[in-house]
Amino acid sequence: MFPEINTTTLQMSDKSAFSLFFKPEGEKFAYQVANFEFTAHGESVEGPNTGPVHTSHSVVATMKVAKSGDLIATALCNIHGLWENSLYIKLM
């Protein structure tokens, strides 16, 4: 993530929820794997972006899948809307 995405005025939603899904190849539906919240955006009573804590939008998740498919990550920006990225996982 870019550092300017984590301020009191521009952030990945009010609670910065990032969701991770897995959609197995050939199946109709995706399965939610995880949800991560990043809640500190530099808020302070002294003014925007003056607080002592900013979260870093970075996580590591481990999972086991039975077949190939798409790993899909989503996040909601308070200004730009829904962000989505995917990665195809191929089992050998």
BALOBA-1460 file (C-alpha; in Angstrom, 3 decimals):
// residues 92
<rec num="1" residu="m" x="0.000" y="0.000" z="0.000"/>
<rec num="2" residu="f" x="1.006" y="3.566" z="-0.545"/>
<rec num="3" residu="p" x="1.634" y="5.573" z="2.668"/>
<rec num="4" residu="e" x="-0.671" y="8.431" z="1.584"/>
<rec num="5" residu="i" x="-3.599" y="5.977" z="1.608"/>
<rec num="6" residu="n" x="-3.576" y="5.891" z="5.414"/>
<rec num="7" residu="t" x="-4.579" y="9.355" z="6.631"/>
<rec num="8" residu="t" x="-7.634" y="10.703" z="8.418"/>
<rec num="9" residu="t" x="-8.913" y="12.117" z="5.098"/>
<rec num="10" residu="l" x="-7.964" y="9.278" z="2.710"/>
<rec num="11" residu="q" x="-8.167" y="5.747" z="4.006"/>
<rec num="12" residu="m" x="-9.306" y="2.291" z="3.133"/>
<rec num="13" residu="s" x="-12.814" y="2.794" z="4.658"/>
<rec num="14" residu="d" x="-13.600" y="3.932" z="8.184"/>
<rec num="15" residu="k" x="-12.404" y="0.661" z="9.667"/>
<rec num="16" residu="s" x="-10.086" y="-0.298" z="6.809"/>
<rec num="17" residu="a" x="-11.435" y="-3.782" z="6.268"/>
<rec num="18" residu="f" x="-9.511" y="-5.902" z="3.793"/>
<rec num="19" residu="s" x="-11.142" y="-9.172" z="2.760"/>
<rec num="20" residu="l" x="-9.566" y="-12.253" z="1.232"/>
<rec num="21" residu="f" x="-11.585" y="-14.779" z="-0.795"/>
<rec num="22" residu="f" x="-10.832" y="-18.002" z="-2.658"/>
<rec num="23" residu="k" x="-12.851" y="-19.047" z="-5.722"/>
<rec num="24" residu="p" x="-12.030" y="-22.633" z="-6.728"/>
<rec num="25" residu="e" x="-11.661" y="-23.247" z="-10.445"/>
<rec num="26" residu="g" x="-14.914" y="-24.305" z="-12.081"/>
<rec num="27" residu="e" x="-17.071" y="-23.387" z="-9.076"/>
<rec num="28" residu="k" x="-19.783" y="-20.752" z="-8.991"/>
<rec num="29" residu="f" x="-19.087" y="-19.178" z="-5.592"/>
<rec num="30" residu="a" x="-16.099" y="-17.769" z="-3.717"/>
<rec num="31" residu="y" x="-15.329" y="-18.565" z="-0.071"/>
<rec num="32" residu="q" x="-14.255" y="-15.904" z="2.418"/>
<rec num="33" residu="v" x="-10.826" y="-16.815" z="3.799"/>
<rec num="34" residu="a" x="-10.113" y="-13.878" z="6.092"/>
<rec num="35" residu="n" x="-10.995" y="-10.334" z="7.031"/>
<rec num="36" residu="f" x="-8.439" y="-7.871" z="8.394"/>
<rec num="37" residu="e" x="-9.101" y="-4.489" z="10.038"/>
<rec num="38" residu="f" x="-6.650" y="-1.592" z="10.250"/>
<rec num="39" residu="t" x="-8.226" y="1.042" z="12.469"/>
<rec num="40" residu="a" x="-5.604" y="3.711" z="13.295"/>
<rec num="41" residu="h" x="-5.282" y="6.509" z="10.707"/>
<rec num="42" residu="g" x="-3.524" y="9.225" z="12.673"/>
<rec num="43" residu="e" x="-6.660" y="10.537" z="14.351"/>
<rec num="44" residu="s" x="-6.159" y="13.017" z="17.193"/>
<rec num="45" residu="v" x="-8.061" y="15.710" z="19.087"/>
<rec num="46" residu="e" x="-5.200" y="18.007" z="18.012"/>
<rec num="47" residu="g" x="-6.186" y="17.704" z="14.340"/>
<rec num="48" residu="p" x="-6.076" y="15.435" z="11.285"/>
<rec num="49" residu="n" x="-3.005" y="13.228" z="10.849"/>
<rec num="50" residu="t" x="-1.384" y="14.388" z="14.100"/>
<rec num="51" residu="g" x="-2.114" y="11.235" z="16.097"/>
<rec num="52" residu="p" x="0.627" y="8.933" z="17.335"/>
<rec num="53" residu="v" x="-0.534" y="5.773" z="15.514"/>
<rec num="54" residu="h" x="-0.943" y="4.843" z="11.852"/>
<rec num="55" residu="t" x="-1.520" y="1.223" z="10.915"/>
<rec num="56" residu="s" x="0.385" y="-0.386" z="8.066"/>
<rec num="57" residu="h" x="-1.872" y="-2.145" z="5.559"/>
<rec num="58" residu="s" x="0.182" y="-5.322" z="5.457"/>
<rec num="59" residu="v" x="-0.690" y="-8.853" z="6.584"/>
<rec num="60" residu="v" x="0.399" y="-12.438" z="6.028"/>
<rec num="61" residu="a" x="-2.220" y="-15.161" z="5.684"/>
<rec num="62" residu="t" x="-1.717" y="-18.900" z="5.378"/>
<rec num="63" residu="m" x="-4.330" y="-21.271" z="3.981"/>
<rec num="64" residu="k" x="-4.664" y="-24.722" z="2.467"/>
<rec num="65" residu="v" x="-6.667" y="-25.294" z="-0.734"/>
<rec num="66" residu="a" x="-7.815" y="-28.548" z="-2.313"/>
<rec num="67" residu="k" x="-7.785" y="-27.336" z="-5.923"/>
<rec num="68" residu="s" x="-6.569" y="-24.496" z="-8.157"/>
<rec num="69" residu="g" x="-8.456" y="-21.213" z="-8.227"/>
<rec num="70" residu="d" x="-8.399" y="-17.460" z="-7.763"/>
<rec num="71" residu="l" x="-7.301" y="-15.728" z="-4.572"/>
<rec num="72" residu="i" x="-9.172" y="-12.407" z="-4.453"/>
<rec num="73" residu="a" x="-8.389" y="-9.446" z="-2.189"/>
<rec num="74" residu="t" x="-10.762" y="-6.505" z="-1.729"/>
<rec num="75" residu="a" x="-10.621" y="-3.215" z="0.192"/>
<rec num="76" residu="l" x="-12.913" y="-0.213" z="0.358"/>
<rec num="77" residu="c" x="-11.436" y="3.297" z="0.003"/>
<rec num="78" residu="n" x="-13.504" y="6.148" z="1.451"/>
<rec num="79" residu="i" x="-12.898" y="8.224" z="-1.707"/>
<rec num="80" residu="h" x="-12.060" y="5.854" z="-4.596"/>
<rec num="81" residu="g" x="-14.492" y="3.029" z="-3.788"/>
<rec num="82" residu="l" x="-13.808" y="-0.703" z="-4.031"/>
<rec num="83" residu="w" x="-10.291" y="-1.920" z="-4.783"/>
<rec num="84" residu="e" x="-9.846" y="-5.499" z="-5.976"/>
<rec num="85" residu="n" x="-6.926" y="-7.657" z="-7.024"/>
<rec num="86" residu="s" x="-6.641" y="-11.363" z="-7.748"/>
<rec num="87" residu="l" x="-3.986" y="-14.034" z="-8.165"/>
<rec num="88" residu="y" x="-4.495" y="-17.410" z="-9.800"/>
<rec num="89" residu="i" x="-3.181" y="-20.296" z="-7.690"/>
<rec num="90" residu="k" x="-2.337" y="-23.431" z="-9.675"/>
<rec num="91" residu="l" x="-1.851" y="-26.708" z="-7.861"/>
<rec num="92" residu="m" x="0.509" y="-29.186" z="-9.410"/>
